[in-house]
């Protein structure tokens, strides 16, 4: 059997040539072009994601001076709040401050007894027992000055008694 291409009619020869050409094109497309196109699409997606990250970073970088200003303001606020709720108890400083407030209010501190610290979830309480002598008006001035003090001071368990021996400077014992 002689299967030469030259013995077939011209339209069969063109058909065989077209079939071989289409087979070559299909092989090229599926073996080389399609994997390359898929890889290129993946790289394009990564490039788009990277550009989005870069744009986000640039937007954040543009806001950096604003963030630094906010941080500086918050740190200044933190420092001012540390005076209200200090990190550590300062027995001497608090005693001097209370002594000064009592002296400004014409009160005399008879006793000053600190108790142990009670730790709460967000703060720590440091109970202090004090006994004061003075007048009712002076006690009101003392409480007013305590309310304006930089640290948070709560007054509780208050007992006011009239003194047995009346004096013009001390009519009550607290």
Buried (B, 14 or more C-beta within 10 A) or exposed (E): EEEEEEEEEEEEEEEEEEEEEEEEEEEEEEEEEEEEEEEEEEEEEEEEEEEEEEEEEEEEEEEEEEEEEEEEEEEEEEEEEEEEEEEEEEEEEBBEBBBEBBEEBBBBBEEBEBEEEEEEEEEEEBEEEBEBBBBEEBBEBBBEBBEEBEBEBEEEEEEEEEEEEEEEEBBBBB
